[in-house]
C-alpha cells in the first residue's frame, strides 16, 4: 500500500522507500510506549506519505529518501 501511495505521489523509487518507511513505523510502534496519543495505523501512514509527496514537490532538489524520512 505504501509503495502505491508513494508512486502516486511521484516518487521514483517507491519500493525501496516504502520498505524503509514501513520498517521505521514498525520499529516505532514496538519501541515507543503504548500510549493512546501514538498512532501507527494506516490512516497515519497514509497522511505521512501524502505529506511527503507535497514536500517532494516543493523541495525538488532534495533526495527522495531525505524528504520521506526527515
C-alpha atoms as an extended CHARMM CRD file, in Angstrom:
* protein
*
        70  EXT
         1         1  UNK       CA              0.0000000000        0.0000000000        0.0000000000  PROA      1               0.0000000000
         2         2  UNK       CA              2.8160000000        2.4020000000        0.9110000000  PROA      2               0.0000000000
         3         3  UNK       CA              4.5390000000        1.6710000000       -2.3840000000  PROA      3               0.0000000000
         4         4  UNK       CA              1.4100000000        2.5280000000       -4.3790000000  PROA      4               0.0000000000
         5         5  UNK       CA              0.8710000000        5.7700000000       -2.4480000000  PROA      5               0.0000000000
         6         6  UNK       CA              4.4890000000        6.8230000000       -2.9300000000  PROA      6               0.0000000000
         7         7  UNK       CA              4.2860000000        6.0060000000       -6.6350000000  PROA      7               0.0000000000
         8         8  UNK       CA              1.1100000000        8.0600000000       -6.9840000000  PROA      8               0.0000000000
         9         9  UNK       CA              2.8280000000       10.9650000000       -5.1960000000  PROA      9               0.0000000000
        10        10  UNK       CA              5.5910000000       10.9570000000       -7.8240000000  PROA      10              0.0000000000
        11        11  UNK       CA              8.4340000000        9.1360000000       -6.0830000000  PROA      11              0.0000000000
        12        12  UNK       CA             10.7900000000        7.3700000000       -8.4810000000  PROA      12              0.0000000000
        13        13  UNK       CA             11.9270000000        4.5920000000       -6.1080000000  PROA      13              0.0000000000
        14        14  UNK       CA              8.7210000000        3.7510000000       -4.2500000000  PROA      14              0.0000000000
        15        15  UNK       CA              9.5260000000        0.1010000000       -3.4850000000  PROA      15              0.0000000000
        16        16  UNK       CA             12.7330000000        0.8230000000       -1.5710000000  PROA      16              0.0000000000
        17        17  UNK       CA             11.2760000000        3.8710000000        0.1800000000  PROA      17              0.0000000000
        18        18  UNK       CA              8.0940000000        2.0110000000        1.1600000000  PROA      18              0.0000000000
        19        19  UNK       CA             10.1960000000       -0.7490000000        2.6800000000  PROA      19              0.0000000000
        20        20  UNK       CA             12.1620000000        1.8090000000        4.7260000000  PROA      20              0.0000000000
        21        21  UNK       CA              9.0140000000        3.6280000000        5.8010000000  PROA      21              0.0000000000
        22        22  UNK       CA              7.1590000000        0.5210000000        6.9230000000  PROA      22              0.0000000000
        23        23  UNK       CA             10.2340000000       -0.7030000000        8.8060000000  PROA      23              0.0000000000
        24        24  UNK       CA             10.5170000000        2.6520000000       10.5650000000  PROA      24              0.0000000000
        25        25  UNK       CA              6.8330000000        2.5890000000       11.5800000000  PROA      25              0.0000000000
        26        26  UNK       CA              7.1670000000       -0.9820000000       12.7920000000  PROA      26              0.0000000000
        27        27  UNK       CA             10.1720000000       -0.0930000000       14.9430000000  PROA      27              0.0000000000
        28        28  UNK       CA              8.4300000000        2.9860000000       16.3250000000  PROA      28              0.0000000000
        29        29  UNK       CA              5.3430000000        1.0140000000       17.2710000000  PROA      29              0.0000000000
        30        30  UNK       CA              7.4960000000       -1.5840000000       19.0380000000  PROA      30              0.0000000000
        31        31  UNK       CA              9.9300000000        0.7870000000       20.7470000000  PROA      31              0.0000000000
        32        32  UNK       CA              7.7250000000        3.6850000000       21.8430000000  PROA      32              0.0000000000
        33        33  UNK       CA              5.3820000000        3.4240000000       24.7910000000  PROA      33              0.0000000000
        34        34  UNK       CA              1.8810000000        2.1460000000       24.1640000000  PROA      34              0.0000000000
        35        35  UNK       CA              0.0940000000        5.4090000000       24.9480000000  PROA      35              0.0000000000
        36        36  UNK       CA             -3.0770000000        6.4900000000       23.1910000000  PROA      36              0.0000000000
        37        37  UNK       CA             -1.5610000000        9.5730000000       21.5740000000  PROA      37              0.0000000000
        38        38  UNK       CA              0.7960000000        7.4410000000       19.4470000000  PROA      38              0.0000000000
        39        39  UNK       CA             -0.9670000000        6.3540000000       16.2800000000  PROA      39              0.0000000000
        40        40  UNK       CA              0.7980000000        3.9890000000       13.9110000000  PROA      40              0.0000000000
        41        41  UNK       CA             -2.2490000000        2.8630000000       11.9470000000  PROA      41              0.0000000000
        42        42  UNK       CA             -2.7400000000        3.0110000000        8.2050000000  PROA      42              0.0000000000
        43        43  UNK       CA             -4.5120000000        6.3690000000        8.3890000000  PROA      43              0.0000000000
        44        44  UNK       CA             -1.3990000000        7.9080000000        9.9810000000  PROA      44              0.0000000000
        45        45  UNK       CA              0.9190000000        6.2060000000        7.4890000000  PROA      45              0.0000000000
        46        46  UNK       CA             -1.1460000000        7.4870000000        4.5670000000  PROA      46              0.0000000000
        47        47  UNK       CA             -1.0950000000       11.0260000000        5.9630000000  PROA      47              0.0000000000
        48        48  UNK       CA              2.6870000000       10.9480000000        6.2940000000  PROA      48              0.0000000000
        49        49  UNK       CA              3.1350000000        9.5970000000        2.7610000000  PROA      49              0.0000000000
        50        50  UNK       CA              0.8280000000       12.2120000000        1.2200000000  PROA      50              0.0000000000
        51        51  UNK       CA              2.6400000000       14.9730000000        3.1300000000  PROA      51              0.0000000000
        52        52  UNK       CA              5.9590000000       13.5690000000        1.9080000000  PROA      52              0.0000000000
        53        53  UNK       CA              4.6350000000       13.8610000000       -1.6410000000  PROA      53              0.0000000000
        54        54  UNK       CA              3.8040000000       17.5280000000       -1.0690000000  PROA      54              0.0000000000
        55        55  UNK       CA              7.2720000000       18.1220000000        0.3840000000  PROA      55              0.0000000000
        56        56  UNK       CA              8.8690000000       16.3390000000       -2.5720000000  PROA      56              0.0000000000
        57        57  UNK       CA              7.0920000000       18.6420000000       -4.9860000000  PROA      57              0.0000000000
        58        58  UNK       CA              8.0860000000       21.7630000000       -3.0360000000  PROA      58              0.0000000000
        59        59  UNK       CA             11.7190000000       20.6680000000       -2.4910000000  PROA      59              0.0000000000
        60        60  UNK       CA             12.7250000000       19.3710000000       -5.8920000000  PROA      60              0.0000000000
        61        61  UNK       CA             16.4530000000       19.4990000000       -5.1330000000  PROA      61              0.0000000000
        62        62  UNK       CA             16.4470000000       17.1210000000       -2.1690000000  PROA      62              0.0000000000
        63        63  UNK       CA             16.7700000000       13.3670000000       -2.4430000000  PROA      63              0.0000000000
        64        64  UNK       CA             13.6030000000       11.3290000000       -2.0670000000  PROA      64              0.0000000000
        65        65  UNK       CA             14.8880000000        9.4660000000        0.9780000000  PROA      65              0.0000000000
        66        66  UNK       CA             15.7000000000       12.7580000000        2.7270000000  PROA      66              0.0000000000
        67        67  UNK       CA             12.2430000000       14.1270000000        2.0110000000  PROA      67              0.0000000000
        68        68  UNK       CA             10.4910000000       10.9850000000        3.2370000000  PROA      68              0.0000000000
        69        69  UNK       CA             12.4780000000       10.2060000000        6.3590000000  PROA      69              0.0000000000
        70        70  UNK       CA             13.0370000000       13.6810000000        7.8080000000  PROA      70              0.0000000000
